[in-house]
Structure formats: structure tokens, C-alpha cells
Amino acid sequence: MNVSRPSLGPLALIKTTLEIAVGLLVIGVVFCVAANVFGRFVLNCSYAWAEELSRVLFIWLVLLGAGLGSIDGEHVAVDYFKKKATGPLKTLFGLLSIAIIYVVCLCILLGFQDQVSGFTSATPMLQIPKTVLYSAMPVMAVLTLIANTLALYHLLRRGPQ
């Protein structure tokens, strides 16, 4: 399911934006953790805001990274049997894999809707709404659906690879 680097169009813009966002999130996590380490070991006090913000940034970092990995076709997969198969069986395994990913992403999207309906909680220190925190899941699911749709298109157009 390797889609490789898109050269033009909206997918390239999405991919570039994601790469920049993930890079900024890494910088943010490093800053928060470094600030907390400095506070603990040099100033002998811990910063609650740094711990809370690093957790929020890390969650977004992981889930956006998962979406980016899906677009690049670098997600984790057990493809032992798919590699051993030939012809129509290989196509069937590819279609089965794509179908499972669709089902999981749709479950995430439906579950998110149930999770945040009427949800008004916020993080204790920075008062970041929990819906902002939990919104990383549907964003990752949508990115994975885009990548999965591209994989389905390539599978049906070019056949198994």
C-alpha cells in the first residue's frame, strides 16, 4: 500500500502541511519536556503546564504522524501471506486489508461523535477543551481514509504489487 511521494495537487499540500505540523509538534514537546527538566533539576520546581501541554502535543504528534504514515504507505502491516500469494488471491488480501482499515476508521469517527456529544470538560491547568484533545482521533481517521482510498484506487487500477 505504498503510495510514495505525491508530486502535485491537494495530496501534496496535505502531506507538506502535515510534515510541518508534525515538526512543530516535535519542537513543542521537546521545549515542554526541556522546560520541565530544567525546572525540576535547576530550580527545584515542576511546571504543571509543561507536563499538561507536552501530553496534549504528544497525542496530536502521534496521531498526525499515524495519518502521515498512512499517506506515505508506511503503516504497520503483517503482509507475510499477501507476499506469498499470487494473482487474484493477492488482490483479495489487498481488498480485505483495505476493508478492515475502512471499518476501523468508520468506527473511530462514529465513536468520536458519541464521545464528545455534550462533553464540556477541559484540562486542569491550561483549560484546553477535551474536544480539542480528542479531535486528533477523527483527524487521523480522515487522513487514513484518504490514504486507504488512494490504496484502493491503485489496487483496482494497477492490480496487486
GIDAZI-V876603 format. One record per pair of residues at least 6 apart in sequence whose ideal C-beta (glycine too) atoms are under 7 Angstrom apart, sorted by the first residue. I is the first residue (numbers start at 0). GAP is how many residues later the second one is. Records with the same first field share a line. If there is no record, write none. Layout:
BEGIN
I: GAP  GAP
END
This chain:
BEGIN
0: 72  150
1: 71
2: 68  69  70  144  147  148
3: 69
5: 6  9
14: 53  56
17: 46  49  50
18: 49
20: 43
21: 39  42  43  46
24: 32  35  36  39
25: 35
27: 29
28: 25  28  29  32
31: 18  21  22  25
32: 21
34: 12  15
35: 10  11  14  15
38: 6  7  8
39: 6
47: 77
48: 76  77
51: 71  73  74
52: 73
55: 67  72  77
58: 74  77
59: 76
62: 73  74  76  77
63: 75  76
65: 74
66: 72  73  76  77
68: 6
69: 73  74  77
70: 72  75  76
80: 12
81: 8  11  12
84: 8
89: 70
90: 64  68  69
93: 61  66
94: 60
97: 50  53  54  57
100: 43  47
101: 46
104: 36  39  40
107: 29  30  33
108: 29  32
111: 22  25  26
114: 19
115: 15  18
118: 11  12
120: 9
121: 6  7  8
END
